[in-house]
Amino acid sequence: MTEPVRAVAASLLDDVAKGSSLNKIYDRAERSVADSEQPFLRELVYGSLRLWPLYKGVTRQLLERPLKTKDAVLEALLIMAMYELDECATPDYASVSGAVDCCEQLGRPWANRLINGCLRRYQRDKATLLKSLGDSERAALPGWLHKLLSKSYPEQLDQLADASRQRPPFTLRINTERISVNDYRALLTKAGIDSRAAGTSGLTLVQPVPVAQLPGFQDGFVSVQDASAQLAGLLLSPEQGMTVLDVCAAPGGKACHLAELGATVIAADISEDRLVKVTENASRLNLSITSIHSDGRSLHELLAPASFDAILLDAPCSATGVLRRNPDVKVIRRKSDIDQFTALQNELLQSVWKLLKPGGQLLYATCSILLQENDAIVGRFLESEETAHSMILPKTIGEATTYGQQVIPSALGGDGLYYALLEKPTP
Ligand SMILES: C[S@@+](CC[C@H](N)C(=O)[O-])C[C@H]1O[C@@H](n2cnc3c(N)ncnc32)[C@H](O)[C@@H]1O
């Protein structure tokens, strides 16, 4: 028995608004709708979340009285319906009647006039309603983040906000050990899939396709990986046989890249479930990667000191550089979460540094655009750790910061990743 797609989407959005992480609840919801409806579910859910702060600002104006907490799903329904009206190919009358029908499906038949009235008013008065939004609402960013970004990136604020509202690019990393970028591009063209170059070994598809349609995917010719994430392997550029520890490795995008480049990779992660993905990805790519289920903060108790030629610390972070891929962050993240991330980032860095050989390099990476999680972490570490110094990154990949480089996300470009390379000098 399948469930109606719009009602499933509204319930899912309501769960996110109540604090659930989309990753944890999405797959189950997806299985409850018909296969043919799954792309539409994704569009409704991800799209609504990318624009959530904007439509929430409109909803505030549309509702004469705030909804009761127990009826918050109706706010999610309104946001989703406005997204569908504005961004989907559905005829307007079908979007409105689809949302009205949801009231019954969501156990609130009494709300159908309210939803109908609000959506009709949105269609009529859209320009005025949008004009009355505050700056952060118009940018579709949560207020706290808009404030932080206005200070750190006054000139790039519009670009950052715009990137966060877009569907993310679908980029492939070509396994150049197996096939050249040009030859793979020719295979794509033959399969009717248009692409453009992205970095040294990447191709971005003009239109995303299911991975099963990608030539040679099961044979390990390519992996799906954003252009900015592909830089980790290139920045560490391991020599053949070098031992590299990837501290927060799952699902293994960067770990597999390092192994493709010839490194012997040990992949650690705190999540056993997510480590399974590392094994699956490595096996598809015919790579051998050893995985360790461990909190990165305890790895120095499990592994011999100074035993790795290089370390990748792709630290857990606010994900503010990848909002378009993780749009629930716009809804569930709070400013106070940042302090918890920075405490963890500090501890991880202190702890895994002990595992690096003298002369070795550690690449610190985040998918954050917040200074607190990036240069501030590296700066504090360099002050406290006499055996570390920061290196100039060998390639220009983004904007230079005090210790590293920051990719500023843009609509067509890569995600907002930060990288800093630290070296442990030989005594
Ligand atoms: C940004 S993701 C890593 C992405 C991965 N490097 C890739 O390229 O596919 C962060 C990872 O850190 C893991 N993690 C979070 N806290 C951790 C900890 N204390 N120790 C080890 N791993 C942790 C999460 O389970 C998650 O898989």
Ligand as a Chemical Component Dictionary entry (heavy atoms), coordinates in Angstrom:
data_LIG
# 
_chem_comp.id                   LIG 
_chem_comp.type                 NON-POLYMER 
_chem_comp.pdbx_formal_charge   0 
_chem_comp.three_letter_code    LIG 
# 
loop_
_chem_comp_atom.comp_id 
_chem_comp_atom.atom_id 
_chem_comp_atom.alt_atom_id 
_chem_comp_atom.type_symbol 
_chem_comp_atom.charge 
_chem_comp_atom.model_Cartn_x 
_chem_comp_atom.model_Cartn_y 
_chem_comp_atom.model_Cartn_z 
_chem_comp_atom.pdbx_ordinal 
LIG C1  C1  C 0  31.707 15.195 6.571  1  
LIG S1  S1  S 1  31.339 13.535 6.918  2  
LIG C2  C2  C 0  32.720 12.752 6.176  3  
LIG C3  C3  C 0  32.614 12.618 4.685  4  
LIG C4  C4  C 0  33.709 11.703 4.127  5  
LIG N1  N1  N 0  35.030 12.179 4.490  6  
LIG C5  C5  C 0  33.624 11.565 2.624  7  
LIG O1  O1  O 0  34.351 12.227 1.898  8  
LIG O2  O2  O -1 32.793 10.749 2.161  9  
LIG C6  C6  C 0  31.742 13.462 8.614  10 
LIG C7  C7  C 0  31.820 12.052 9.194  11 
LIG O3  O3  O 0  32.320 12.201 10.528 12 
LIG C8  C8  C 0  31.799 11.145 11.302 13 
LIG N2  N2  N 0  32.036 11.505 12.716 14 
LIG C9  C9  C 0  31.330 12.361 13.493 15 
LIG N3  N3  N 0  31.885 12.441 14.710 16 
LIG C10 C10 C 0  32.984 11.636 14.698 17 
LIG C11 C11 C 0  33.965 11.291 15.650 18 
LIG N4  N4  N 0  33.959 11.815 16.879 19 
LIG N5  N5  N 0  34.929 10.432 15.304 20 
LIG C12 C12 C 0  34.940 9.867  14.046 21 
LIG N6  N6  N 0  34.032 10.147 13.110 22 
LIG C13 C13 C 0  33.070 11.028 13.425 23 
LIG C14 C14 C 0  30.360 11.049 10.858 24 
LIG O4  O4  O 0  29.833 9.763  11.154 25 
LIG C15 C15 C 0  30.494 11.313 9.351  26 
LIG O5  O5  O 0  30.548 10.100 8.648  27 
# 
loop_
_chem_comp_bond.comp_id 
_chem_comp_bond.atom_id_1 
_chem_comp_bond.atom_id_2 
_chem_comp_bond.value_order 
_chem_comp_bond.pdbx_ordinal 
LIG C1  S1  SING 1  
LIG S1  C2  SING 2  
LIG S1  C6  SING 3  
LIG C2  C3  SING 4  
LIG C3  C4  SING 5  
LIG C4  N1  SING 6  
LIG C4  C5  SING 7  
LIG C5  O1  DOUB 8  
LIG C5  O2  SING 9  
LIG C6  C7  SING 10 
LIG C7  O3  SING 11 
LIG C7  C15 SING 12 
LIG O3  C8  SING 13 
LIG C8  N2  SING 14 
LIG C8  C14 SING 15 
LIG N2  C9  SING 16 
LIG N2  C13 SING 17 
LIG C9  N3  DOUB 18 
LIG N3  C10 SING 19 
LIG C10 C11 SING 20 
LIG C10 C13 DOUB 21 
LIG C11 N4  SING 22 
LIG C11 N5  DOUB 23 
LIG N5  C12 SING 24 
LIG C12 N6  DOUB 25 
LIG N6  C13 SING 26 
LIG C14 O4  SING 27 
LIG C14 C15 SING 28 
LIG C15 O5  SING 29 
# 
